[in-house]
Every structure is written in C-alpha cells, then in structure tokens.
C-alpha cells in the first residue's frame, strides 16, 4: 500500500505540457501599447497618436486601468521598457 502511494505521488507531480495560448503575434513599427486590459491599451495608443512618448502612454494606461479596476493602484504597477536611440 505504501509503495502505491509513493508511486502515485511521483506521477502526480509531473509538469503540465506546453499549451499554446492562441493569442495573435503583435508587431509595431513605431510604438506598442500593451496591457492586460483592452481599455488601458487603448488609452496608451491614443496618447501615442496624439504625439506623446512612452512615459506619457504608460501614465495614460495606468490611469485608465486604475479608474476601472479596484485591484490595481498607482503603487508599483508600472512596468515600462523605454528605448531611446540617442542614449
């Protein structure tokens, strides 16, 4: 009986196989605005379309998401990759 429990626990701990998320590949020529919430990404895209930079878009996305979802706040929620070819 003990041997069956040990053998069963070894097979139960196997990792799950890779699964495809079926999400489309995204490409951008000049900018990309991506969030977990579509309305947040729209706010970032609009900021870029109005001539804003990556920091402006990140602030717009965070502001939009913070007003719609109570589990997100200004503290520690912004991740931004900013590339400036001049630096």
C-alpha positions in Angstrom: 0.0 0.0 0.0 2.8 2.4 0.9 4.6 1.6 -2.4 1.4 2.5 -4.3 1.2 5.9 -2.5 4.8 6.8 -3.3 4.5 5.6 -7.0 1.2 7.6 -7.4 2.7 10.8 -5.9 5.6 10.6 -8.4 3.3 10.5 -11.4 1.0 13.2 -10.0 3.9 15.7 -9.7 4.7 15.7 -13.5 4.7 19.1 -15.1 1.9 20.1 -17.4 2.7 20.0 -21.1 3.2 23.2 -23.0 -0.1 24.7 -24.2 -0.5 27.4 -26.9 -2.5 30.4 -25.8 -3.8 31.1 -29.3 -3.0 34.8 -28.9 -2.0 36.7 -32.0 1.5 37.8 -32.6 1.8 41.6 -32.2 4.0 43.8 -34.4 4.6 47.5 -34.1 6.6 49.8 -36.4 6.9 52.9 -34.1 5.2 52.0 -30.8 3.3 49.3 -29.0 0.8 49.8 -26.1 0.1 46.5 -24.3 -1.8 46.0 -21.0 -3.9 43.2 -19.5 -7.0 45.3 -20.1 -8.0 46.4 -23.6 -9.3 49.8 -22.5 -5.9 50.5 -20.9 -4.1 49.7 -24.1 -6.5 52.0 -26.0 -5.6 54.9 -23.7 -1.9 54.3 -24.4 -2.5 54.0 -28.1 -4.4 57.3 -28.1 -1.6 59.0 -26.2 0.9 57.9 -28.8 -1.4 59.0 -31.7 -1.6 62.5 -30.1 2.2 62.8 -30.1 3.0 61.5 -26.6 6.1 59.5 -25.7 6.4 56.1 -23.9 6.2 57.7 -20.5 3.0 59.6 -21.4 1.5 56.4 -22.7 2.5 54.4 -19.6 0.9 57.0 -17.4 -2.3 57.1 -19.5 -2.6 53.3 -19.4 -2.1 53.1 -15.7 -4.6 56.0 -15.1 -7.2 54.3 -17.2 -6.7 50.9 -15.6 -6.7 52.3 -12.1 -10.0 54.0 -12.5 -11.7 50.9 -13.9 -10.3 48.1 -11.7 -10.0 48.3 -8.0 -7.3 45.7 -7.7 -4.7 47.9 -9.5 -3.2 51.0 -8.0 -0.5 53.6 -8.7 1.9 52.0 -6.3 4.3 49.6 -8.0 2.1 48.7 -11.0 4.0 50.3 -13.9 6.5 48.4 -15.9 7.9 50.1 -19.0 10.6 49.3 -21.4 11.8 52.5 -23.0 14.3 52.6 -25.8 15.9 55.9 -26.8 18.3 55.6 -29.7 20.1 58.8 -28.7 21.2 57.5 -25.3 
